[in-house]
Amino acid sequence: EYRRQRQMCIRDSPQLLRVAESLNGPDFVPYNDTIFLKEPGLGEAVAWHQDGTTHWNRPDWHPGIHGFNFMAQLCPTTPANALWVVPGSHREGRINIESRVADNHGSTRLPGAVPMLCERGDVAVCNRQCLHGSFANASRDRRATFVWGFFRRDTVLDAEVEVPATRPGQKAARRRYSDSCIQSVSYTHLTLPP
């Protein structure tokens, strides 16, 4: 069911693909998709972080190099269960989060952070380099969010990443994103209706 809904969100939503094109240009690729589910009173905190891992030291670094995420809300969000972001932080480069929390007297309630408040059915957009996280869901409200990300194709081409081991005794590997690998998931072949 999840796979069907995920495919429907992307394939049957030319408006969202147009947004992706407006942010990344006409040659873009999907990054990943996942679902965040925080049950009432059970959803644990997700520490402040930035999603990008591969491009921080590239000479052509720019605020959008790690792409962005669409986040489709299946339930309304509240300050108690929402994702929190520090607007504009994607322009700062790699942030020393430990130092930022220490400068805030050890509090993880960072100045300038705001909750992404959405209604059911809303789709929010967040730069993957934005400093973001969420607090434990101590509320009575569930948070369920479909997340799927996109990159400009030229920022993925020939990028090399570490692939962590998933089984005991397995070694981590390295993967380079070749043109043929990227082409298999590219959206450049789509013709969007007017």
Residue, then its C-alpha position, 0 to 999 in steps of 0.5 A: e500500500y505504501r509503495r502504491q501511494r508513494q508512486m501515486c504521489i510522484r507520478d500522478s502529481p505533475q504540479l509537484l514535479r513542476v515544483a521540483e523542476s523549478l527548484n532544480g532545473p529540468d534535469f533532476v533525479p529522485y533521491n529517496d523516499t521514506i515515511f516518518l511516523k510518530e505515534p502519540g506519546l511514543g514518537e522519539a526525538v530526532a536530533w538536530h541535523q543537516d541531511g547532506t553528507t557528500h558535497w560540503n567540501r566541493p569547490d562548487w558548493h551552493p545552498g541547494i547542492h544537497g537537494f530538497n525534500f517534499m513532505a506530504q502530511l497525512c495528519p495535521t502537525t502541531p508544535a508538539n509533533a512537527l518537524w522544526v527547522v532553522p530558516g535560512s540555515h541552508r546558506e551557512g554551510r556545514i553547521n557545528i550543531e554541538s557548538r550551537v547548542a552549547d552557545n544556547h546554554g545547552s538547550t536544544r530549543l534553538p533560537g529562530a527555530v520554527p515548527m513546520l505547521c501543516e494540515r492534512g494533505d499539505v506538502a511542505v518543501c525543505n532544503r536538505q541542508c537546513l538545520h532541522g530536527s524534532f522533539a519527542n512526540a508527547s502530544r495526543d496527535r500522530r505525525a505521519t509524513f511521506v518524504w521524498g527528495f530530489f537532486r539536480r542531476d549534475t550534483v549526483l553524477d559521479a558523486e561517491v558515497e559510503v554504503p554502510a554494512t547492513r549485516p554482521g560481518q559485512k564491510a561498508a562499501r563505496r558507491r559512485y553514481s554513474d550516468s547509467c545508474i542515474q539515468s535509470v531513475s531520472y525524470t528527464h524523460l517525462t513530458l509534463p502536461p501544461 
